[in-house]
Amino acid sequence: MGIDAVVNLEDAAVSDAASLAVNGNTAPAEDSAADDVFTKGALSRAHASDLRKRFETARPFPYVVIDNLFQPGFLDRVLSDYGAGFGDWVRYNTRDEVKTGTRPNAKLGSDSRAYFDVIQRGQFTQFLSAVTGIEGLLPDPTLFGGGLHEIAPGGRFSVHTDFNKHPVTALDNRLVFITYLNKGWQASWGGALELWDSVSKQCMDEVVPVFGRSILFAHSETSLHGHPNPVATPDGRKRRSVAAYYYTNGRVEEGAARTTQFLSSPQFGRWGKLVVTANYVSPMLVDGIRIASRTGAKLVGKIRG
């Protein structure tokens, strides 16, 4: 894992007072109610500023890994909700997905619900805006695509990009925030989150899903990620995480709604390679590329037919 993209709050500066500006964005002050949730200095101005630098310079796309953002006792309580009968779970067993996750609007346990309530408050979304420079972030109380995730031995999630719009609100998917809940996890057990370069189609970094580690990364057509190496724990334990998405009402590189796109899908074939450069060329040229892609695909279909 790239050391420049990792921040450990045990070593971070812990200055904080009131609501403070960071590069034109607002980093909210911590309050006493959050003392049992976040570690000291978690939402401080100094921490937000440090994360902003790391987020903007990370490769292959903007992201930052944070260790010890939350109090361990708080995450222990969240972890206790797994296996307690809470949640409306969905099992996926396809070529690209072998995993389990909660449905949108699932009934969660009180402690996991408390986790999502905290990270969906204005205090935390303002902190994310300060870190990423993305203003007007909106949480999703239904937790579409998020919620509780669990992967048993043999499970995997192929390299992909996430959906770009919420299926109900049509808001633009901008960020995903994940926290891992796996005590004593070893890199040799697989399940590491891989971050891939969209041009070279190669893994550029890996994030081992250890307990108390969080990752925040920007979503775009080039944000390829996944954990394609199957989980292989020696004692049968499962890989567990909690995730949430954040949205805005519009974005510069806005396109047609699409679902999760796997690296193995036609999206990343001959014509898809042109589309993933959308962030680097003018909107007019992007439109032309998309038209050419659709036209080319139709022609190929006719020739093959």
Secondary structure, DSSP 8 states (H G I E B T S, - for coil): --GGGEEETTTS-----SSEEETTEEE----GGGTTTB-TTTT-HHHHHHHHHHHHH-SSSSEEEEES-B-HHHHHHHHHTTTTT-S-EEEEESSSEEEEEE-TT----HHHHHHHHHHTSHHHHHHHHHHH---S-EE-TT-TT-EEEEE-TT-EEEEEE--SB-TTT--EEEEEEEEE--TT--GGG---EEEEETTTTEEEEEE---TTEEEEEE-STT-EEEE-S----TT---EEEEEEEEEES--TT-------EETTSGGGSTTHHHHTTGGGS-HHHHHHHHHHHHHHHHHHHHHH-
